Amino acid sequence: MTRGRHRSLLIAVLLAGGATLAGCSAAAPGDGEPSTASTSPSSSASATATATPAASEEPTTEPAAATCETVLTEEAYASLAADGLDPVELGESTFYPIADDLVAAGALACKWGKPSSDITMTVVQLSGIDVAASEWPAALAAEGYVETGDPVPGAYTGPPEPGTGMPSAVIVTPDRLTFISAPSHATDIAPAS
């Protein structure tokens, strides 16, 4: 075999090996056979386009954040309206230390009040957190909140407020804390959606 012929044979073997490898890379996963699909840019783009929806179909586990229009149940909003309580400005403080701490941490803060009276209801909700791994259980205990489960599971009742003599409550779930100024209204909190 001459040197020129040997080189031609080597080139032919390398080209055949490259073609075989290219055929293997075009095979679908799990196929034992090379794909006959074209590897033109348009078929690559359609393969990418088909893969994209699968990635976006992953279920979202994080519920939507509440607003002052969704944090309560529909019945609670109807009851507030019937009692003459309208949304009012929260002001600089909620007058509840644990609620102010939640607001400082980025919580949603809502307040309803009856005109020409001191009747109000305040709801503060911090969501999207891992409550058990956070500093909040210790903060609740430091403020005198005790788990009572009354009137809803996960309710922590606070000490009586000096001005009203009424306690407040914080409803604790795995991913949110919801402060409510009157424990009797804890049933008015909408479940996470």
Backbone hydrogen bonds, N-H to C=O, Kabsch-Sander energy under -0.5 kcal/mol:
donor,donor_aa,acceptor,acceptor_aa,energy
6,H,2,T,-2.5
7,R,3,R,-2.0
8,S,4,G,-2.0
9,L,5,R,-2.3
10,L,6,H,-2.3
11,I,7,R,-2.4
12,A,8,S,-2.2
13,V,9,L,-2.2
14,L,10,L,-2.5
15,L,11,I,-2.6
16,A,12,A,-2.3
17,G,13,V,-2.6
18,G,14,L,-2.5
19,A,15,L,-2.2
20,T,16,A,-2.0
21,L,17,G,-2.4
22,A,18,G,-2.4
23,G,19,A,-2.0
24,C,20,T,-1.9
25,S,21,L,-2.1
26,A,22,A,-1.1
27,A,23,G,-0.5
27,A,24,C,-1.0
31,D,28,A,-2.4
35,S,23,G,-0.7
43,S,40,S,-0.6
44,S,40,S,-2.0
45,A,41,P,-2.4
46,S,42,S,-1.9
47,A,43,S,-1.8
48,T,44,S,-2.1
49,A,45,A,-2.5
50,T,46,S,-1.9
51,A,47,A,-1.5
52,T,48,T,-1.9
54,A,50,T,-0.7
55,A,51,A,-1.3
56,S,52,T,-1.7
57,E,53,P,-1.1
58,E,55,A,-1.0
61,T,59,P,-0.5
70,T,67,T,-1.5
71,V,67,T,-1.9
73,T,188,D,-2.5
77,Y,73,T,-1.9
78,A,74,E,-2.1
79,S,75,E,-2.3
80,L,76,A,-2.6
81,A,77,Y,-2.2
82,A,78,A,-2.3
83,D,79,S,-2.0
84,G,81,A,-1.2
85,L,80,L,-2.9
86,D,84,G,-0.5
86,D,113,G,-2.7
88,V,111,K,-2.7
100,D,96,Y,-2.6
101,D,97,P,-2.2
102,L,98,I,-2.0
103,V,99,A,-2.5
104,A,100,D,-2.4
105,A,101,D,-1.2
106,G,103,V,-1.9
107,A,102,L,-2.1
108,L,125,Q,-2.7
110,C,123,V,-3.2
112,W,121,M,-2.5
113,G,86,D,-2.8
114,K,119,I,-2.3
117,S,114,K,-1.1
120,T,118,D,-0.6
121,M,112,W,-2.3
123,V,110,C,-2.7
124,V,179,F,-1.9
125,Q,108,L,-2.5
126,L,177,L,-2.5
127,S,125,Q,-0.6
128,G,175,D,-1.1
129,I,175,D,-1.8
131,V,129,I,-1.0
131,V,174,P,-2.1
133,A,130,D,-0.5
134,S,130,D,-0.6
134,S,131,V,-1.5
139,A,135,E,-1.9
140,L,136,W,-2.7
141,A,137,P,-2.0
142,A,138,A,-2.4
143,E,139,A,-1.5
144,G,141,A,-1.5
145,Y,140,L,-2.6
146,V,157,T,-2.4
148,T,155,A,-2.4
149,G,155,A,-2.5
155,A,152,V,-1.7
156,Y,170,V,-2.6
157,T,146,V,-2.6
158,G,168,S,-3.0
161,E,166,M,-2.3
165,G,161,E,-3.0
168,S,159,P,-0.5
169,A,180,I,-2.4
170,V,156,Y,-2.4
171,I,178,T,-3.1
172,V,154,G,-2.9
172,V,170,V,-0.6
173,T,171,I,-0.5
173,T,176,R,-2.4
176,R,173,T,-0.8
177,L,126,L,-2.4
178,T,171,I,-2.1
179,F,124,V,-3.4
179,F,177,L,-0.5
180,I,169,A,-2.8
181,S,122,T,-2.1
185,H,182,A,-2.4
186,A,183,P,-2.1
188,D,185,H,-1.9
189,I,186,A,-1.2
190,A,71,V,-2.6
